[in-house]
Amino acid sequence: MQSRHGSLESAILSTLWNLEKDGIYTNTVKDVYEILSQNDSGKRAYTTIKTVMDRLFEKKLLLRFREGRKFCYRTVYSNREIVENSLNELANRYCSGNIDILKEILNSVIEKQLVSV
């Protein structure tokens, strides 16, 4: 699983996770486009959303299936699985695979955020 995503890929995945959390598992490009258009100040073309969703399908991060005449999409991995994979990749890349080093860094970041609140 590839865990690095562009900002639009992340926005699409987040949109689908929110829909799936509400029990909606047959989401079209139009569904995602409409939600992103409402929530996003930077308007994107429908065709851009479609292209990115197709690429997420090719990367095996989305399932695509036909329902009637349209394609529907759903996520393959949960948000938690993506985050866990990303943390393991970070540990392998920057901490010689030692997750404890990454844990110390994360704790430090959390402490700094708590102090600034």
N, C-alpha and C positions, 0 to 999 in steps of 0.2 A: 504494500500500500504506500503510495506516495503521499507524504503529509504536508509538503509545501504547496501552497495554493496562492494564486493571485487574489487581490481583494474582491473581485467580482465572483470568482469561484467560491470564496469564503462566504460571501453574501448569499449566493444561491444555496449553498449547503445549509446555512443557518435558516434560510427561509423554509427549505424543505423539512429540516428538523422540527421547526416550530409547527408546521402543518401536520407532520406525523405525530407529534406530541398530542395534537388535538384529535388524532384518530383518522386523519385524512391521508390516504396512501396512494391515491390515483391523481397525481398532480401533473398538469400540462405545462408547457412553456408559457402559455398565456396566463395561467394561474400565478406562476412565479413572476412573470413580467409585471402583472398588475400590482402585486404586493410590493415589488421593488420600486415601481414607479410612484407608489404612495409614500414609501418610507425613505426614498433616496433623493437627495437634492440634485445629484448629477444624473439627469435622465439618460437612459441608455436605450438604444433601439431594440425592438423585439428580436430582430435577426441576430443581434449581438448576444442576447440572452440565450437564444436557441443554439448558436455556435458553441458557447461556453458549456451549456448543458450537454451537448453532443460530445464535447471533449472530455467532460467529467465521466460520461458513459464509456468513452474509449479508454480512459485511465482506470476503469473498473471501480469508480467511486459512486456511480449511479447505476441503477437498473433501469432499463427502458423496455416497455412492453406496449403492445398495441391494444387499445380499447376502442372498438368501433373503427372509425376512420382516423383517429388521432393517437399519437404516442403519449404515454404517461411515464412518469419518472418517480423513483423513490431512492432513498439513500441505501447504500450497501453497509456502511459503518455508522455507528453512533458517534455523536460529538465526543463522548468520553474515549472511545477507541482511537479516534483521530488524535486527540490530545495525548493519550498514553504513547502512541506510536511516535509522535513528535518529540516528546520528552526523552524517549529511548534513543531517537536519532541524535538529539542534542548531546546526550550523555556520551554516545559513541563518538561523535564528531569532535567535541570540545573537552571532554572530561575523561578520555581514555576508557570509556565504557563504565566509569564509576558513577553510578546514580547518586551516591551519597554526596559527592561534590556538587552535583546539580541541586540536590535537596538543600544544601547549605546556602547556595546562591539564591534559591527560591525563598528560603526563610528570611534572608537578608532583605530581599526585595519587599516581602510582605511587611517586615518590621518598618522599613522606610515609608511605606504607604500608610501604615497605621499612625506613624508619627506626624505625617503631613496632613492627616484628617482633622 
